[in-house]
Amino acid sequence: MYVKRRRAVTVLLALFTASRVVLFWVDREVYLEKFPYQDDAPGYWQLARVWAGQGTYEQFGLSPFTRVPLYPLFLIPFLAPGGSLHLPALFLVQQLMLLAVILGVFWYVYHRHGIRVGMTVAVTLTLFFDVTLYGFLVRSEALFTFLLFGAAAVLIQYWRRRQPVMLAGSGALFGLVALTRPVAFLVFIPALPVIWAAARREKTPLRRSVIFAGLFLTAFAAVLSPWLVRNWRLTGTFLLQQDTSNLIYATYPGGHWQAFPVDQMFDATGKDALTVDRALTALAVQRIAAHPSIWVRNSLHNFLFRLWAMGFTDTYLRYFDYASDRGAYQKTSEGLLNRWAASLQLGSKQFSISPLHHLYLIANNVLGFSLIFMVLLSLIAWPLLSTEGKIIESVLVYFWAITSVFAFSGSRYMVPLVPLLFMLLPDMFSRLRVRRLMG
């Protein structure tokens, strides 16, 4: 078995390396010249420069609260003295983090379901396009995926071993997840029931159960506290990140962040970014109270759109539509099915990637669409899942749901959840099979 496992890991390493090298090589100019200047990338890069002493907030038009700090801090070692990012080195480190996640998924599935199932899951995850892509972008997805997988894995280890140190480790890692993307700020919602269930299973006294829950929360808060204290000193508020005003878009018909300019909702003349943010958040709360059906409808739409977007739409929309000016991407009202049909034309000049890269992306649409049904099936199969499967599912659904209520759209918000889904699928199918044989 040791020989088979070593061979499996060797195959995974070779496949991972080959897929990344080929895709980077055939479209290296796109990765190095176009992608680093799209969407959120300049903001992360500029914050890294500010915190490295290479500029000021005013120079780049940024607020001190624009982003949580971990990914900009992560970028600092890759800054050159002149301020540019050493992108190949950054991409290498990000891809290595994704490789660690893939190997972790393989190890988990292998120990529960055997070498064949472990390899099937790991190879599929290795070749899944969205996971490949985000290792080559100046985005927080690779770091977020790495930390989220680690936090969930340590939480599972606590369930297995009942060691309090695992709780502290999981809480600290989830704290780092929240400092990478603020959507993790309520992650104790899925974590605390796991802690409580583990304590009840061992017939732990109530007092010790509360202590264990407090250990997780203390570690979680300890990691967040330096950033929160810094913001409190600047604002008088324990602020995690600005942009909670994104909630405002979920309260308007359409529910997309581009649906309404801010100046149509609020007079921002002469006001700083934090003041505007707070005013928009207060307005959002008022609108939810006055028109709850709009917010609920938009949230449900976004919740389901994650599945639809998993296959292709966000990737095409944001990164591959051709634009002559570097850094821009096409905005279109064309329907998703029409866009998908147009994308099947390998020679189309609409997309700024090679035909080989384009073919790889199209092939992965099949997997993306399959994941739509797999996620829905996992929700239906919840009662049949093992306890570890339910832990994974609860973390997955938390992150899936919380982005929905803030009117975020796009597949990139699901990318960090794909490894968790791949850990879950073998457990789900094996239990469904047993249920069918018994029934």
MOKADA-V116868 format. One record per helix or strand. SS is the DSSP state (@ for helix, = for strand). FROM is the first residue (numbers start at 0). LEN is the number of residues. Records with the same first field share a line. If there is no record, write none. Layout:
SS->FROM-LEN, FROM-LEN
//
This chain:
@->1-25, 27-10, 40-11, 56-4, 69-7, 86-27, 114-13, 128-8, 140-21, 163-17, 181-5, 187-14, 205-30, 243-8, 261-3, 272-18, 291-20, 312-8, 335-8, 354-26, 381-3, 386-18, 411-27
=->78-1, 84-1, 320-1, 350-1
//
